[in-house]
């Protein structure tokens, strides 16, 4: 099934969802999301039926920010702390349904077991990477361009309104 231009892949004319338009046409491509949002807000302020618009992020790229060095000690500490939380959770559940006289012993034993389990599991996972990724990071997929699309039957009216938008307009595509 082929997609129409301007429509997310896998969403052809036969698939109606909240994220599709019938025969979308481009109103413009913006470098910043704020500019695309400003254009749609301008249309809304002028009583344009904005439910017929879509902002689509295009030209995606993945950005990864390295946050620190990953050492065996950091892995062990992280695994143990994660295990403590899991052990505490399991211990509290057991304590709810167990003997009240043994509540503290149940919680403490599951916390200790969880810490040991988390530590061992984290170190095994770290050893499996064989030092090929000795850093921590966060990553995100971001768009570098934002295209405003509109139903084909409303495209001309939207273009006329956007021509009145103060400031620099988008690079119009046809």
C-alpha positions as CSV (number, residue, x, y, z in Angstrom):
1,X,0.0,0.0,0.0
2,X,1.6,3.3,-1.0
3,X,1.1,6.5,1.0
4,X,0.1,9.8,-0.3
5,X,2.6,12.6,-0.3
6,X,2.6,14.4,3.1
7,X,0.9,11.5,4.8
8,X,2.7,9.3,7.4
9,X,3.9,6.0,5.9
10,X,1.3,3.2,6.2
11,X,-1.6,5.6,6.4
12,X,-3.2,5.6,3.0
13,X,-6.6,7.0,2.0
14,X,-8.4,3.9,3.2
15,X,-7.1,4.3,6.8
16,X,-8.9,7.0,8.8
17,X,-7.4,7.9,12.1
18,X,-6.9,11.1,14.1
19,X,-3.5,11.4,12.5
20,X,-4.6,11.5,8.9
21,X,-6.1,13.9,6.5
22,X,-7.9,13.3,3.2
23,X,-5.6,14.5,0.4
24,X,-3.3,16.7,2.5
25,X,-1.5,19.7,0.9
26,X,1.5,21.5,2.3
27,X,1.1,25.0,3.5
28,X,4.7,25.4,4.3
29,X,7.9,23.9,5.8
30,X,9.3,25.5,8.9
31,X,12.7,25.2,10.6
32,X,11.3,25.5,14.1
33,X,8.3,23.8,15.6
34,X,7.3,27.1,17.2
35,X,6.9,28.7,13.8
36,X,4.7,25.9,12.5
37,X,2.6,26.2,15.7
38,X,2.4,29.9,15.3
39,X,1.1,29.5,11.7
40,X,-1.7,27.1,12.9
41,X,-2.5,29.3,15.8
42,X,-2.8,32.3,13.4
43,X,-5.2,30.3,11.3
44,X,-7.2,29.4,14.5
45,X,-7.3,33.1,15.5
46,X,-8.9,33.8,12.1
47,X,-11.6,31.1,12.7
48,X,-10.1,28.7,10.1
49,X,-11.2,25.1,10.8
50,X,-7.8,24.0,12.2
51,X,-9.1,20.5,12.8
52,X,-8.2,20.0,9.1
53,X,-4.5,20.8,9.8
54,X,-1.6,18.7,10.8
55,X,2.0,19.5,11.9
56,X,4.4,16.8,10.8
57,X,8.0,16.6,11.9
58,X,10.3,15.6,9.1
59,X,14.0,15.0,8.5
60,X,14.4,13.1,11.7
61,X,17.7,12.6,13.4
62,X,18.7,10.8,16.6
63,X,20.6,12.9,19.2
64,X,22.5,11.2,21.9
65,X,23.9,13.1,24.9
66,X,26.7,11.3,26.8
67,X,26.1,11.8,30.5
68,X,29.0,10.0,32.1
69,X,31.5,7.2,32.2
70,X,30.2,3.7,33.0
71,X,32.4,1.8,35.5
72,X,31.9,-1.6,37.1
73,X,31.3,0.2,40.4
74,X,28.5,2.4,39.0
75,X,26.9,-0.6,37.4
76,X,27.1,-2.6,40.6
77,X,25.6,0.3,42.6
78,X,22.8,0.9,40.1
79,X,21.9,-2.8,40.0
80,X,21.9,-3.1,43.8
81,X,19.7,0.0,44.2
82,X,17.3,-1.2,41.6
83,X,17.2,-4.6,43.4
84,X,16.5,-2.9,46.7
85,X,13.4,-1.2,45.2
86,X,12.2,-4.4,43.7
87,X,12.9,-6.3,47.0
88,X,11.1,-3.6,49.0
89,X,8.0,-3.8,46.8
90,X,7.9,-7.6,47.0
91,X,8.6,-7.6,50.7
92,X,5.7,-5.2,51.4
93,X,3.3,-7.3,49.3
94,X,4.4,-10.5,51.3
95,X,4.1,-8.6,54.5
96,X,0.5,-7.6,53.7
97,X,-0.5,-11.2,53.4
98,X,1.9,-12.8,55.9
99,X,2.2,-13.0,59.7
100,X,2.3,-9.6,61.4
101,X,5.0,-10.9,63.8
102,X,7.4,-11.5,60.9
103,X,6.6,-8.4,58.9
104,X,10.0,-6.6,59.4
105,X,12.0,-9.8,58.8
106,X,10.1,-10.4,55.6
107,X,10.7,-6.9,54.2
108,X,14.3,-6.9,55.2
109,X,15.1,-10.3,53.8
110,X,13.4,-9.4,50.4
111,X,15.3,-6.1,50.3
112,X,18.6,-7.9,50.9
113,X,17.8,-10.6,48.4
114,X,16.7,-8.0,45.8
115,X,19.9,-6.0,46.3
116,X,22.1,-9.1,45.7
117,X,20.0,-10.2,42.7
118,X,20.1,-6.7,41.2
119,X,23.8,-6.4,41.7
120,X,24.6,-9.8,40.1
121,X,22.2,-9.3,37.2
122,X,23.6,-5.8,36.5
123,X,27.2,-7.1,36.6
124,X,26.4,-10.0,34.3
125,X,24.8,-7.6,31.8
126,X,27.8,-5.3,32.0
127,X,30.2,-8.2,31.4
128,X,28.2,-9.2,28.4
129,X,28.9,-5.9,26.6
130,X,32.7,-6.7,26.9
131,X,33.5,-3.0,27.4
132,X,32.0,-1.9,24.0
133,X,29.8,0.8,25.6
134,X,31.5,2.2,28.8
135,X,29.3,5.3,29.0
136,X,25.8,6.3,29.9
137,X,23.7,8.5,27.7
138,X,20.2,9.7,26.9
139,X,18.9,9.8,23.4
140,X,16.0,11.3,21.6
141,X,14.7,11.4,18.0
142,X,14.0,15.0,16.9
143,X,12.7,16.6,13.7
144,X,14.7,19.2,11.9
145,X,11.8,20.5,9.8
146,X,8.1,20.9,10.5
147,X,5.6,20.8,7.7
148,X,2.0,22.2,8.1
149,X,-0.5,20.2,6.1
150,X,-4.1,21.0,5.4
151,X,-7.1,19.3,3.7
152,X,-6.9,20.0,0.0
153,X,-10.3,21.7,-0.2
154,X,-9.1,24.3,2.4
155,X,-5.6,24.8,1.1
156,X,-6.2,28.0,-0.8
157,X,-8.1,29.7,2.0
158,X,-5.3,28.8,4.5
159,X,-2.6,30.1,2.1
160,X,-4.5,33.4,1.8
161,X,-4.8,33.8,5.6
162,X,-1.1,32.8,6.1
163,X,-0.1,35.5,3.6
164,X,-1.3,38.0,6.2
165,X,0.8,36.5,9.0
166,X,3.3,39.2,10.1
167,X,7.0,38.2,9.9
168,X,8.8,35.9,7.6
169,X,6.6,33.1,6.1
170,X,7.4,29.5,5.5
171,X,9.1,28.2,2.4
172,X,6.0,27.2,0.5
173,X,5.9,23.9,-1.2
174,X,3.5,22.8,-3.9
